[in-house]
Amino acid sequence: MRVSFSFRNSLTWNAIAKNFWKAQGMDESWERVAEAVRNRRHSLGLTQVEAAAAGGVSEPTWYLVEHARQDRYKPRTLRGIARALEWPDDAIERIRRGEDPESLPHVPSLGIPAGLSQKLSEATPEELIKLEAYLDGLFANRRLPQQRPFPNTRNAPRHTSRE
């Protein structure tokens, strides 16, 4: 028996797969999330690998989100995805509730590694106070590089003393 594959067959299989996930109890809100995440990632010019790394999320998990293959994620996973896409932390839940992703405020990345950002978001107020005090002490004692008054030695005044 010979099976031929055509574009028409791929559309059929996609429809079957979509109906399968719906039959498993997936609601349409995750499809909205998948589309919004994929569109935002493309608009930022990120690959799935880059976006997953930026959000501190595994690549397979990112794939699951973009293809609406799962309906339960840890809160830190959803926060990581939102931060990688420069959205507010609650963006995924807002999209699930029907909010337009285009209306979400843009939260620029500060260049903080995802792991550190995640730890900071989970820190208690007491831990944040201690961390701030530690950083204040660290920065107060650092030495800034000394700038030479004449970085280009050609322009430096020449002192010649003849005795």
C-alpha positions as CSV (number, residue, x, y, z in Angstrom):
1,M,0.0,0.0,0.0
2,R,1.4,3.3,-1.0
3,V,0.6,6.5,1.0
4,S,1.1,9.8,-0.6
5,F,1.5,13.0,1.3
6,S,0.1,16.3,0.1
7,F,-0.5,19.7,1.5
8,R,-4.2,18.8,1.7
9,N,-3.3,15.8,3.9
10,S,-1.2,17.9,6.2
11,L,-4.2,20.3,6.7
12,T,-6.3,17.3,7.6
13,W,-3.7,16.0,10.1
14,N,-3.5,19.5,11.7
15,A,-7.2,19.6,12.1
16,I,-7.2,16.1,13.7
17,A,-4.4,17.1,16.1
18,K,-6.2,20.3,17.1
19,N,-9.4,18.4,17.7
20,F,-7.5,15.8,19.7
21,W,-6.2,18.4,22.1
22,K,-9.6,19.9,22.4
23,A,-11.0,16.5,23.2
24,Q,-8.4,16.2,26.0
25,G,-10.0,19.2,27.8
26,M,-7.8,22.0,26.5
27,D,-9.7,25.2,26.4
28,E,-9.3,27.8,23.6
29,S,-7.5,30.3,25.9
30,W,-4.3,28.3,25.5
31,E,-4.6,28.6,21.8
32,R,-4.8,32.4,22.2
33,V,-1.7,32.3,24.4
34,A,0.1,30.1,21.8
35,E,-0.6,32.5,19.0
36,A,0.2,35.6,21.1
37,V,3.5,34.1,22.3
38,R,4.5,33.0,18.8
39,N,3.6,36.4,17.2
40,R,5.5,38.3,19.9
41,R,8.6,36.1,19.7
42,H,8.6,36.7,15.9
43,S,8.2,40.5,16.3
44,L,11.2,40.5,18.7
45,G,13.2,38.5,16.2
46,L,13.9,35.6,18.6
47,T,14.2,31.9,17.9
48,Q,12.5,29.5,20.2
49,V,15.9,28.6,21.6
50,E,16.8,32.2,22.3
51,A,13.4,33.0,23.8
52,A,13.5,29.9,26.0
53,A,17.0,30.8,27.2
54,A,16.0,34.4,27.9
55,G,13.1,33.3,30.0
56,G,14.8,30.6,31.9
57,V,12.4,28.0,30.4
58,S,13.3,24.7,28.7
59,E,13.1,24.5,24.9
60,P,10.5,21.7,25.0
61,T,8.3,23.7,27.4
62,W,8.5,26.7,25.1
63,Y,7.4,24.5,22.3
64,L,4.5,23.2,24.3
65,V,3.3,26.7,25.0
66,E,3.6,27.9,21.4
67,H,1.6,24.9,20.2
68,A,-1.0,24.8,23.0
69,R,-0.1,21.3,23.9
70,Q,-0.4,21.6,27.7
71,D,-2.8,23.5,29.9
72,R,-0.9,23.6,33.2
73,Y,2.4,25.4,33.9
74,K,4.2,26.5,36.9
75,P,3.8,30.2,37.7
76,R,7.5,30.8,37.4
77,T,7.4,29.3,33.8
78,L,4.7,31.7,32.8
79,R,6.6,34.6,34.4
80,G,9.7,33.5,32.5
81,I,7.9,33.4,29.2
82,A,6.4,36.9,29.8
83,R,9.7,38.4,30.7
84,A,11.5,36.9,27.7
85,L,8.8,38.5,25.6
86,E,9.1,41.8,27.5
87,W,5.6,41.6,28.9
88,P,4.4,42.1,32.4
89,D,4.6,39.1,34.7
90,D,0.9,38.4,34.5
91,A,0.6,38.7,30.7
92,I,-0.2,35.0,30.1
93,E,-3.1,35.0,32.5
94,R,-4.4,38.3,31.0
95,I,-4.3,36.8,27.5
96,R,-6.1,33.7,28.7
97,R,-8.8,35.9,30.1
98,G,-9.2,37.5,26.7
99,E,-7.1,40.6,26.9
100,D,-5.6,41.8,23.6
101,P,-1.8,41.0,23.6
102,E,-1.2,44.3,21.7
103,S,-2.6,46.2,24.7
104,L,-0.1,44.8,27.1
105,P,2.6,47.3,28.3
106,H,6.1,46.8,27.0
107,V,8.5,46.0,29.9
108,P,12.0,46.5,28.6
109,S,14.6,43.9,29.6
110,L,17.3,45.3,31.9
111,G,19.8,42.7,30.8
112,I,19.4,40.8,34.1
113,P,20.0,37.1,33.6
114,A,16.7,35.1,33.8
115,G,17.9,33.0,36.7
116,L,18.8,36.1,38.8
117,S,15.6,37.8,37.8
118,Q,13.6,34.7,38.9
119,K,15.4,34.6,42.2
120,L,14.7,38.3,42.8
121,S,11.0,37.9,42.0
122,E,10.8,35.1,44.6
123,A,12.7,36.8,47.3
124,T,11.0,37.9,50.5
125,P,11.0,41.6,51.5
126,E,13.5,40.9,54.2
127,E,15.8,39.2,51.7
128,L,15.5,42.1,49.4
129,I,16.5,44.6,52.1
130,K,19.5,42.5,53.0
131,L,20.5,42.3,49.3
132,E,20.1,46.0,48.8
133,A,22.4,46.7,51.9
134,Y,24.9,44.2,50.5
135,L,24.9,45.9,47.1
136,D,25.2,49.3,48.6
137,G,28.3,48.2,50.5
138,L,29.7,46.5,47.4
139,F,29.3,49.5,45.2
140,A,30.6,51.9,47.9
141,N,33.9,50.1,48.1
142,R,34.6,49.5,44.4
143,R,37.3,51.3,42.7
144,L,36.5,53.0,39.5
145,P,39.3,53.0,36.9
146,Q,41.4,56.1,37.1
147,Q,41.2,58.2,34.0
148,R,44.3,59.8,32.8
149,P,44.0,63.5,32.3
150,F,45.5,63.1,28.8
151,P,44.5,59.7,27.4
152,N,46.2,60.5,24.1
153,T,49.9,61.0,25.0
154,R,50.5,63.1,21.9
155,N,48.4,65.9,23.4
156,A,50.0,65.7,26.8
157,P,52.1,68.8,27.8
158,R,55.8,68.1,27.7
159,H,57.8,69.2,30.6
160,T,61.4,69.5,29.9
161,S,63.6,70.7,32.7
162,R,67.2,71.4,32.2
163,E,69.4,71.7,35.1
